[in-house]
Amino acid sequence: MVALWLESRFLASMQLIAVLLPSLVWLGDFLIRLLTGHFLTRWTHYMFRPDIPLTIRALSLYHGWLPFLLLWLVGRLGYYGRGWLAQTLLTWVVLPVCFFLTDPVRALNGVFGPSGEHRQECVAPGLWLALMMIVYPMCVYLPTHLSCAAFSGEYPRRLCKHSTPRATNLQTTWLPKGSGPATRLVVLATTRLPQQEKVMIQRMVFGLLGALALFGI
């Protein structure tokens, strides 16, 4: 909604990268359960549990319309090619927050297993978290990014604009004094973003890292 209000193609692209594939799987699972009585992935099993209030389940229907709203919004504003990098950085902060600070019963963002019905027991919980931090960027965000970039013509414009290789002097990049590896990674990863978006990402990620430090994680 912030992306819609600000008409920000950067925020809209970030959210499209994050939700398009998962929401389409959610919608397919929900519709197949309605039509056949069987689940595709069981991601939407909670939508058919009578012990969960109907109003709560109705709120979750946003998974069905949000990807189409974002497709329309990005279609009007344009696709921002570096949105998937920003979303990856955000994911690397959000997933540990969900893992350490939320109830496993809620199964937020798959950090405790692929199904919300029970925790996975195939591998150690920490290893599963590490795998999710790789799977989301490589198997969810990257394919969506490549598809959006191809349909929007993002790659041809960028190739024409940067046809001549340009060296980047990382020695002149600003880094906070005494910064640790996580801080340096965030700053270096956002170096070539436009100033407004770079500051927005850095403040958002540093704020979440500060919250983790506050809770002693």
Buried (B, 14 or more C-beta within 10 A) or exposed (E): EEBBEEEBBBBBBBBBBBBBBBBBBBBBBBEBBEEEEEBBBBBBBBBEEEEEEEEEBEEBEEBBEBBEBBBEBBBEBBBBBBBBBBBBBBBBBBBBBBBEEBEBEEBBBBBBBBBBEEBEEEEEBEEBBBEBBEEBBEEBBBBBBEEBBEEBEBEEEEEEEEEEEEEEEEEEEEEEEEEEEBBEBBBEBBEEBEEEBBEBBBEBBBEBBEEBEEEEE
